[in-house]
Amino acid sequence: MKIAVLGGDGYCGWATALYLSQKGHSVAIVDNFLRRQWDFELGAQTLTPIRPLPDRLRAWHEHTGKTIDHFIGDITDYDFLSSYFQAFEPEAVIHYAEQRAAPYSMIDRKHAVFTQVNNIVGTLNLLFAIREYNPQCHLVKLGTMGEYGTPNIDIEEGYITVEHNGRKDTLPYPKQPGSFYHLSKVHDSHNIMFVCKIWGLRATDLNQGVVYGTMTEEVALDEALINRFDYDEVFGTVLNRFCVQAAIGRPLTVYGKGGQTRGFLDIRDTVRCIELACLNPGKEGEFRVFNQFTEQFSVLDLAHMVKTAGGQMGFNVEINHLPDPRVEAEAHYYNAKHSKLLELGLKPHLLSDSLLDSLMNIAVKYRDRIDAATMAPQVNWRSPRNLRTQATKPDEVLASH
């Protein structure tokens, strides 16, 4: 297939582009390099050294003989997106090209506005481009399990059947997003569902859990192909942060009680889920929703797993509890369904089998690059003014965007 990977220079996008290329698909990356700019804005950097995109693509071609096209531009610019669609004519579009960090969206008003404008306008442009240039193109959109929040009932895959006053209907599952970022994803889902209904487009919304791991078979071919390992308090995941803290002898920082429970999956499962969605598109006019994760853990579960793994490597790992800067339930019911991708053939990698190789060993290998100061929580959900507000310059990022 001809597959476009929007946001292909980022964490999930890069691994996906290499995987699909290796599988024989014709792949084209679209990116505007904003993710790299945000590192400069925040004074943070990925643990692993990331090469410029041309260097990465050159290394991929040298090792595999395969070529990945790349288009540099911004999908909030419809003229650019239109020209790209006409040049590449994709049969499927993988949409990763969004600001994806909840803390970034909660820094202040400017970051909240930027997040929603960037994400919602980019997705709307994409929907209009598909309708205008290739209505048969299948949109595979990265959603988030964070759209659902933490309801006190089981989370279904996108839809729920309800009975009310003697009548019955199947409706979109109620959304309880926890940040301006998660709200942007909810708006995306509503817009995509709407155009599938009125224009007959086909789309798959992959409500993804927290992704972990740096290595895939493709990334492991060369140091120049290495993927991101974000551990800072804005873009880093809690599991990455714990592994980095263990590697440098710092206590693991658990927010609040640590009962916050979420779905998790290996990056190798992310790329396989994308492939399964592409190879098994829905019908015209269908808006499918798959919950994309393989296991559920609480924050405290993860802390104890990293403590055990660190002990196996000779580290004395301690666990500390900090006041939770977020507005969230620190202990709650959480049971989310995730059967549709398994039915399509997903065979999950388990965290218990890969924690040392995919995370701890990477943290130890690159620990000289760790900046412990970037892990301290500074973004406070309860305050419209955060410690980061004075240090960041979102106007400059908006202008360059």
Secondary structure, DSSP 8 states (H G I E B T S, - for coil): -EEEEETTTSHHHHHHHHHHHHTT-EEEEEE--HHHHHHHHHT---SS----HHHHHHHHHHHHS---EEEE--TTSHHHHHHHHHHH--SEEEE--S---HHHHTS-HHHHHHHHHHHHHHHHHHHHHHHHH-TT-EEEEEEEGGGT---SS-B-SSEEEEEETTEEEEEE------SHHHHHHHHHHHHHHHHHHHH--EEEEEEE-EEE-S--TTGGG-GGG------STTT--HHHHHHHHHHTT--EEEETTSB-EEEEEEHHHHHHHHHHHHHS---TT-EEEEEE-SEEEEHHHHHHHHHHHHHHTT----EEEE---S-S-SB----B---HHHHHT-----HHHHHIIIIIHHHHHTGGG--GGGGS----TT-SS-TTTTT--HHHHHHH-
